[in-house]
């Protein structure tokens, strides 16, 4: 089978690495890919938001399964485009249709879904610029800190937590009246602050049946001790040490099953991954957010722990046949540490030569923001550049291995967090 992965980050490189091991794979294509994915398949330089361009490539290369990595094409309706096209409708698309993708694309949609199906989450209200003053009144009923979320996609930057009431009111004004995040903040969710420790769970579902994937914990802040600006993710650990069997059972019964059943009750077809962003409050799981795809850098620790043939599982998803699927998981700990460009998540430079990657033996290297120049050199091409992933019997040893591997890699102004797992 010929497969197309849509995306160009560390998530897509990790998925490509795994699919390459499948006996069911014929040819692998990645759009647009990076300097890492090109060693596993063929990178296609196409605009992934231009679905006609995607169609042309799918037909030209006889692709039978498309896995959509990032959220934007899903929210823009790539799956619907395939279903509406006579030549494409029999091709398996892993990733939900546009309506279901609102679980990630609209915080309000997700909150209403959770409320409807009694899925535990923070109390909230949503506001537009027309009822800004009501937003101020609601903030006054809450205790500090104050959580404001842009309703739409804001590239991971749309959630703001502020300690001061006046700051929260000013921020709400900025988001709604000055459209700080453009269309994404036309509606803003204000919700109660939940105090606890976070983790993520993942499933692959055909809309009725599902398989549980390994859980993970990621680290979003740029600074050590979880300080500073939010990023796309600076590292991740799997499995999560505090998530024992009893707690995972609670997640299954109170969050995962009601979500999948809720999709069926609401008559929402769903084929693909669901990411549950969770927080543990008084030993109870509560949902912070859904994503309609795998997380990044969580994928770089989740996918390596899957022993089963991932392509087989994806085909079963496409064929509505996950009922009989089984998944085998590696019991070892896996960690990843993200190497980022100097200045990220604010302004940073691209085009820095990366050296030493080819000498790494004890860790897996997943490229996130890289490209190759005409001389064959690997260059930085994004804020997050490379994920260094390691297996060991426990996460502390795995982290030591990743940090030792990082000593051999360099590029100008390279930055990374040296405290991944500090809170465990």
Long-range contacts (C-beta under 8 A, 24 or more apart in sequence): 1-25, 1-26, 1-64, 1-65, 1-311, 1-315, 2-26, 2-27, 2-28, 2-29, 2-61, 2-62, 2-63, 2-64, 2-65, 3-27, 3-28, 3-29, 3-63, 3-64, 3-65, 3-66, 3-67, 3-311, 4-29, 4-30, 4-31, 4-44, 4-54, 4-57, 4-58, 4-61, 4-63, 4-65, 4-66, 4-67, 5-29, 5-30, 5-31, 5-33, 5-37, 5-41, 5-66, 5-67, 5-69, 6-31, 6-48, 6-54, 6-66, 6-67, 6-68, 6-69, 6-70, 6-73, 6-78, 7-31, 7-48, 7-68, 7-69, 7-70, 8-32, 8-33, 8-34, 8-37, 9-34, 9-69, 9-70, 9-296, 9-368, 9-369, 9-382, 9-384, 10-296, 10-297, 10-299, 10-300, 10-336, 10-338, 10-366, 10-367, 10-368, 10-384, 10-386, 10-387, 11-69, 11-70, 11-293, 11-294, 11-295, 11-296, 11-297, 11-299, 11-300, 12-37, 12-69, 13-37, 13-40, 13-366, 13-367, 13-368, 14-299, 14-300, 14-303, 14-304, 14-366, 14-387, 14-389, 15-67, 15-69, 15-294, 15-299, 15-303, 15-310, 16-40, 16-41, 17-303, 17-364, 17-366, 18-303, 18-304, 18-306, 18-310, 19-310, 19-311, 21-309, 22-309, 22-310, 22-311, 22-312, 23-309, 24-309, 24-311, 24-312, 24-315, 25-311, 27-61, 29-57, 29-61, 29-63, 31-57, 34-367, 34-368, 34-369, 34-370, 34-371, 34-381, 35-367, 35-370, 35-371, 35-372, 35-378, 35-379, 35-381, 36-365, 36-366, 36-367, 36-370, 37-367, 38-372, 48-73, 49-73, 49-76, 51-78, 51-81, 54-78, 54-81, 55-81, 55-85, 55-87, 55-88, 58-88, 58-91, 59-87, 59-88, 63-91, 64-91, 64-92, 65-91, 65-92, 65-93, 65-94, 65-311, 65-314, 65-315, 65-318, 66-91, 66-92, 66-93, 66-94, 66-95, 67-94, 67-95, 67-314, 68-93, 68-94, 68-95, 68-272, 68-293, 69-293, 69-294, 70-293, 71-101, 71-104, 71-105, 71-153, 71-291, 71-292, 71-293, 72-153, 74-98, 74-101, 74-104, 74-105, 74-272, 74-292, 74-293, 75-101, 75-102, 75-104, 75-105, 75-153, 75-292, 77-101, 79-271, 92-271, 92-314, 92-315, 92-317, 92-318, 92-319, 93-271, 93-318, 94-271, 94-272, 94-273, 94-314, 94-317, 94-318, 95-271, 95-272, 95-273, 95-292, 95-293, 96-269, 96-270, 96-271, 96-272, 96-292, 97-269, 97-270, 99-268, 100-263, 100-268, 100-269, 100-270, 100-292, 101-292, 103-274, 103-290, 103-291, 103-292, 104-153, 104-289, 104-290, 104-291, 104-292, 104-293, 105-152, 105-153, 105-292, 106-151, 106-152, 107-149, 107-150, 107-151, 107-152, 107-189, 107-289, 108-151, 108-187, 108-189, 110-289, 110-290, 111-189, 111-191, 113-262, 113-266, 114-287, 116-262, 116-266, 117-258, 117-259, 117-261, 117-262, 117-265, 118-258, 119-254, 119-255, 119-258, 119-259, 119-262, 119-287, 120-254, 120-255, 120-284, 120-285, 120-286, 120-287, 121-286, 121-287, 121-288, 122-147, 122-191, 122-192, 122-193, 122-194, 122-286, 122-288, 123-191, 123-192, 124-189, 124-190, 124-191, 124-192, 125-189, 125-190, 125-191, 126-151, 126-187, 126-188, 126-189, 126-190, 127-172, 127-176, 127-187, 127-188, 127-190, 128-176, 128-186, 128-187, 128-188, 129-176, 129-177, 129-186, 132-172, 132-173, 132-176, 132-177, 135-172, 135-176, 135-188, 135-190, 136-169, 136-172, 138-190, 139-165, 139-168, 139-169, 139-172, 139-190, 140-165, 142-190, 142-192, 142-193, 143-192, 143-193, 144-193, 145-193, 146-190, 146-193, 147-190, 147-191, 147-192, 147-193, 148-172, 148-175, 148-188, 148-189, 148-190, 149-188, 149-189, 149-190, 149-191, 150-175, 150-180, 150-181, 150-184, 150-185, 150-188, 151-184, 151-185, 151-186, 151-187, 151-188, 151-189, 152-181, 152-183, 152-184, 152-185, 152-186, 152-187, 153-184, 154-181, 154-184, 154-185, 156-220, 156-230, 156-231, 156-232, 157-181, 157-230, 157-345, 158-184, 158-185, 159-230, 161-193, 194-279, 194-281, 194-286, 194-288, 195-281, 196-279, 196-280, 196-281, 196-282, 196-286, 197-242, 197-279, 197-280, 197-423, 198-277, 198-278, 198-279, 198-280, 198-288, 199-240, 199-242, 199-243, 199-278, 199-280, 200-275, 200-276, 200-277, 200-278, 200-295, 200-298, 201-251, 201-255, 201-256, 201-275, 201-276, 201-278, 202-273, 202-274, 202-275, 202-276, 202-294, 202-295, 202-298, 202-302, 203-256, 203-260, 203-273, 203-274, 203-276, 204-272, 204-273, 204-313, 204-314, 204-317, 204-322, 205-260, 205-270, 205-271, 205-272, 205-273, 205-274, 205-317, 205-322, 206-270, 206-271, 206-316, 206-317, 206-318, 206-319, 206-320, 206-321, 206-322, 207-260, 207-263, 207-264, 207-268, 207-269, 207-270, 207-271, 207-320, 208-260, 208-264, 208-320, 208-322, 208-323, 209-322, 209-323, 209-325, 210-256, 210-260, 210-274, 210-322, 211-313, 211-322, 211-325, 211-326, 211-327, 212-252, 212-256, 212-327, 213-273, 213-302, 213-306, 213-327, 214-238, 214-239, 214-301, 214-302, 214-305, 214-306, 214-329, 214-334, 215-239, 215-240, 215-243, 215-248, 215-302, 216-240, 216-295, 216-298, 216-301, 216-302, 217-424, 218-295, 218-297, 218-298, 219-417, 219-420, 222-340, 222-344, 222-345, 222-417, 223-417, 224-417, 224-418, 224-419, 224-422, 225-419, 225-422, 226-422, 226-423, 229-345, 229-346, 230-345, 231-340, 231-344, 231-345, 231-383, 231-384, 232-296, 232-297, 232-345, 232-383, 232-384, 233-295, 233-296, 233-297, 233-298, 233-338, 233-384, 234-297, 234-337, 234-338, 234-340, 234-416, 234-417, 234-420, 235-297, 235-335, 235-336, 235-337, 235-338, 235-416, 235-417, 235-420, 235-421, 236-295, 236-297, 236-298, 236-300, 236-301, 236-335, 236-336, 236-420, 237-301, 237-333, 237-334, 237-335, 237-395, 237-398, 237-399, 237-420, 237-421, 237-424, 238-298, 238-301, 238-302, 238-305, 238-333, 238-334, 238-335, 239-305, 239-333, 241-395, 241-424, 242-280, 242-424, 247-280, 247-283, 247-285, 250-284, 250-285, 251-276, 251-278, 251-285, 254-284, 254-285, 255-285, 255-287, 259-290, 271-317, 271-318, 271-320, 272-317, 296-368, 296-384, 297-336, 297-338, 297-368, 297-384, 297-387, 300-336, 300-364, 300-366, 300-387, 300-389, 301-334, 301-335, 301-336, 301-389, 304-330, 304-334, 304-364, 304-389, 304-391, 305-329, 305-330, 305-332, 305-334, 306-330, 330-391, 332-391, 332-392, 332-393, 332-398, 333-391, 333-392, 333-393, 333-394, 333-395, 333-397, 333-398, 334-389, 334-390, 334-391, 334-398, 335-389, 335-390, 335-395, 335-398, 335-399, 335-402, 335-420, 335-421, 336-366, 336-387, 336-388, 336-389, 336-390, 336-402, 337-387, 337-388, 337-399, 337-402, 337-403, 337-406, 337-416, 337-417, 337-420, 338-368, 338-384, 338-385, 338-386, 338-387, 338-388, 338-416, 338-417, 339-384, 339-385, 339-386, 339-387, 339-388, 339-406, 339-409, 339-411, 339-414, 339-415, 339-416, 340-383, 340-384, 340-385, 340-414, 340-415, 340-416, 341-369, 341-380, 341-382, 341-383, 341-384, 341-385, 341-413, 341-414, 341-415, 342-412, 342-413, 342-414, 342-415, 343-413, 344-383, 344-384, 344-415, 345-383, 348-383, 348-413, 349-380, 349-412, 349-413, 350-379, 350-380, 350-381, 350-382, 351-379, 351-380, 351-381, 352-379, 352-380, 352-411, 352-412, 352-413, 353-377, 353-378, 353-379, 353-411, 353-412, 354-378, 354-379, 354-380, 354-385, 354-386, 354-409, 354-410, 354-411, 355-409, 355-410, 355-411, 356-408, 356-409, 356-410, 357-386, 357-409, 359-408, 360-388, 360-405, 360-408, 360-409, 362-390, 362-401, 362-404, 362-405, 363-388, 363-389, 363-390, 363-401, 363-402, 363-405, 364-388, 364-389, 364-390, 365-389, 380-411, 385-411, 385-414, 395-421, 395-424, 396-421
